[in-house]
Amino acid sequence: MINDSNHNDLYQIHNQSCYGLPEIENESIDAVITDPPYGIGFQAHKWDKALPNEQIWKDCFRVLKPGGYALVFSSIRLMHHLMLHLENSGFHIKDILMWVFLNGMPKSRDVGLDIDKELDVESTKTGTYNYVQGYKKGGAESYRAADRYATDRKEEERKYRYEPASEEGKNYQGWGMGIKPCYEPIIMVRKPLPSGVTVAQNVLKHGTGALNLEDTRIPYERGEGKVGHNPHPKGRVTGNVLRTDPFDDGYDKFFLVPKVRQHADDFNHHPTKKPVKLMAHLAKLVTHKKSIVLDPFTGSGSTGVACVNHQRRFIGFEKNTEYVAIAEKRLSSAIQSLKEKL
Ligand SMILES: C[S@@+](CC[C@H](N)C(=O)[O-])C[C@H]1O[C@@H](n2cnc3c(N)ncnc32)[C@H](O)[C@@H]1O
């Protein structure tokens, strides 16, 4: 088990499959915070082909202390399955948090162009375009390639804009199949308290069962603290909507954290890395300093970095060796910064 006498012992990452959570003792974990495969085949990554087997949630239930929370990211499409898996494993569903952002990319195509193709009509070329944003398969390398202006590219690499040429295609120009994704759900569940035990008794015995609302208050907007009946000096209680971008309404009362953008030179080319600031908010919400957080699907280690930054201990599992190397690098640099800070 992790001990905290030395900061280097603040985390462990197991480069192996999480199933069974080997070596993790029963009721030894304070919280699970994880971003599992969504089961939607994101960018054709093999590991995202299917939802994790229900077994992993039973394993999480086994290792969590009574009253321990789990925060589990999900796709919208398969959230109902994941929620059932969690419930079948013994968890009580407590809430659905929504992480809201403005820079999600709609996955769609122009049905008008598809109709041209169906009718064997050549669509009309209207110009070229650059693809410079969003996630690219193959990580930084392919991203770098995409980052060049379309006009600099060889003819065969150039991306063209088209519009429908057939009458039927024109009739459906701009129609598509997907709207812009603006939120990701985070399912909040809790391992039930033992029968007859109150929250206070459970907190005294295990340190789990309640939410750390004090450390996750959202500061007021400028001047707003003076408004309202009994304004708390640190801000309002965190909500179940975590906002990422200002909506320009002049009244930005929810949590702001930007979605991570992929840059060509990032050594961390994990395609679905989560913002550390968001993970830190979640870690603070369900734990105290020195609590142990488990992430069975560690990826590039964003949950772990957030935990180390806020002096929570971290145990991760990740089966992909390349991602483990990235996570190790990020975590040791977080430990270094923590040592300099303390
Ligand atoms: C959505 S990603 C996590 C990304 C992470 N939140 C980050 O910020 O980098 C899910 C990860 O789970 C890993 N994974 C999938 N099945 C696994 C298993 N059975 N055991 C351990 N890791 C697994 C994948 O390799 C992938 O890196």
The ligand as an SDF file (V2000), in Angstrom:
LIG
                    3D

 27 29  0  0  0  0  0  0  0  0999 V2000
  -10.5450    7.2780  -21.9020 C   0  0  0  0  0  0  0  0  0  0  0  0
   -8.9330    6.7320  -21.6770 S   0  0  0  0  0  0  0  0  0  0  0  0
   -8.4230    7.5650  -20.1990 C   0  0  0  0  0  0  0  0  0  0  0  0
   -7.7830    8.9020  -20.4840 C   0  0  0  0  0  0  0  0  0  0  0  0
   -7.3570    9.6400  -19.2410 C   0  0  0  0  0  0  0  0  0  0  0  0
   -8.5120   10.1680  -18.5310 N   0  0  0  0  0  0  0  0  0  0  0  0
   -6.3880   10.7740  -19.5390 C   0  0  0  0  0  0  0  0  0  0  0  0
   -6.6760   11.9310  -19.1880 O   0  0  0  0  0  0  0  0  0  0  0  0
   -5.3620   10.5240  -20.1570 O   0  0  0  0  0  0  0  0  0  0  0  0
   -9.1840    5.0870  -21.1530 C   0  0  0  0  0  0  0  0  0  0  0  0
   -7.9110    4.2870  -20.9840 C   0  0  0  0  0  0  0  0  0  0  0  0
   -8.2380    2.9860  -20.4770 O   0  0  0  0  0  0  0  0  0  0  0  0
   -7.2590    2.0790  -20.9370 C   0  0  0  0  0  0  0  0  0  0  0  0
   -7.8230    0.7330  -20.7690 N   0  0  0  0  0  0  0  0  0  0  0  0
   -8.7740    0.1160  -21.5140 C   0  0  0  0  0  0  0  0  0  0  0  0
   -9.0500   -1.1030  -21.0070 N   0  0  0  0  0  0  0  0  0  0  0  0
   -8.2650   -1.2600  -19.9010 C   0  0  0  0  0  0  0  0  0  0  0  0
   -8.1130   -2.3050  -18.9320 C   0  0  0  0  0  0  0  0  0  0  0  0
   -8.8140   -3.4370  -18.9990 N   0  0  0  0  0  0  0  0  0  0  0  0
   -7.2290   -2.1010  -17.9210 N   0  0  0  0  0  0  0  0  0  0  0  0
   -6.5050   -0.9600  -17.8250 C   0  0  0  0  0  0  0  0  0  0  0  0
   -6.5980    0.0550  -18.7270 N   0  0  0  0  0  0  0  0  0  0  0  0
   -7.4710   -0.0950  -19.7490 C   0  0  0  0  0  0  0  0  0  0  0  0
   -6.9990    2.5200  -22.3660 C   0  0  0  0  0  0  0  0  0  0  0  0
   -5.7370    2.0900  -22.8220 O   0  0  0  0  0  0  0  0  0  0  0  0
   -7.1160    4.0430  -22.2570 C   0  0  0  0  0  0  0  0  0  0  0  0
   -5.8510    4.6580  -22.1360 O   0  0  0  0  0  0  0  0  0  0  0  0
  1  2  1  0
  2  3  1  0
  2 10  1  0
  3  4  1  0
  4  5  1  0
  5  6  1  0
  5  7  1  0
  7  8  2  0
  7  9  1  0
 10 11  1  0
 11 12  1  0
 11 26  1  0
 12 13  1  0
 13 14  1  0
 13 24  1  0
 14 15  1  0
 14 23  1  0
 15 16  2  0
 16 17  1  0
 17 18  1  0
 17 23  2  0
 18 19  1  0
 18 20  2  0
 20 21  1  0
 21 22  2  0
 22 23  1  0
 24 25  1  0
 24 26  1  0
 26 27  1  0
M  CHG  2   2   1   9  -1
M  END
$$$$
